[in-house]
Amino acid sequence: MAARCALVALVGAGALLVAGGAAAGPPTDQLRRSVELVLRVVQDPALTTAAKRTERRAMIRTIANEIFDFGEISQRSLGPHWRGRTPAERQEFVRLFGDLLEHAYVTKIEGYSGERILYVNEHLEGDVATVRTKLVTKQGTEVPLDYRMFRQGDRWRAYDVLIEGVSLVANYRVQFNSIIRRASYQELVTRLRAKVSEPVEGPPPPPPKLEAPVAAPGRARQSP
């Protein structure tokens, strides 16, 4: 669907984190701990076999739910169209969109290859916080990633991510609104159902080796 690029941005932001830099306050500390836990799962040799794939992915999804509030992300992404939905429609939308985000998160994080994160600072206003970080690629490029979080009891969970200043939620809201206005809300749900039904694929296999054909001894190859 049209929101796929924004989705990749989300999972990239959540998946390629490595603890580093300064910490400041509970939101940053909880984000760091959850990220470290996810990476321990990804890097655990006992969980890398094909037989353990389902177990590993279930563990990653559980931790992802500690970092992100997929229900809040879903509601904010649907924007004004949320108000017109029945309780049953809201429940279905949160389930479908949340599953889509989780599936993509699992797929992306399994491709982790050592990128690191710098925890820059934290801005706290009551029960709302922004944790500012920078993703550092292997080439040394720094990508600003800001996590907007809010407190739920004793936990802090992200309801939006800004990638280089661009809001993930706002990106989805524009695309969802476009689909609903051009077609219908049901068309949006149909597309979400189709995406969720796609299997979560493992890491791609290595490309095959390409070798030039060898002519039989004593015979020259002829041009076709």
Phi, psi and omega in degrees: 000173186296336184275007186299320181298318179294325179296315178300322179298319179298308184291329175297318181295318183280333191272329190258050183254137173226135184300137177181160180081192185271151177248153179204100172090167183303316180302313179295316181299317181291321177299315181299314182297317180295320179295316179298322179294318179299318182290329175296322178295313182297323186266000180288116181301330182290345183250008184270350181286158179299326181294335182261004186300314181298317179296316181298317182291326176295321178294319180295318180296322179298316180290323178300325178290341174281329181278312186250141170264092185294331176294315178293319177299319180297312181298314181293326181289326178286337174062224185296340180287346178296322184297328182275001183270144175286163177306321180293320179294319178298316180298317180294318181297315179299319180295313183293310183292320177298317178297319180298315179296317180296316180301314182293323178300313181300313182299317183291316186292335177291349175264012181306135183220032171097010174298156182231163182236144172251125175273107190280300178197180184220132177245121187241129174226095181063241182264013179236139181217155171238120176259115183265127181226169173226127174274126181253115181282171179295338178274359179090002178286135179257125180246115179294131177227116180250127179260118173270123188230157174221157185275134173235097185067240179260012181243153173246130182228148184277134174247357177195155175227131176257118179256111185053041177084357182260125182284127176298314181298315180297323178298310179297319184301317179298315183289319177296318180298321180296316180296316182294319182287324180282328182236268180189167176297322181297326177295320176299314180297320179299318179293320178297317179300318181296319181291319181293329182286346178290138181292150173279113185274151176280179178303142182295146179290157179295146181295147180292151177284133180256121181233145178290141178296144181259129180287147178295148181304136175081000180232136178269144178286139181259144177291143180293000000 
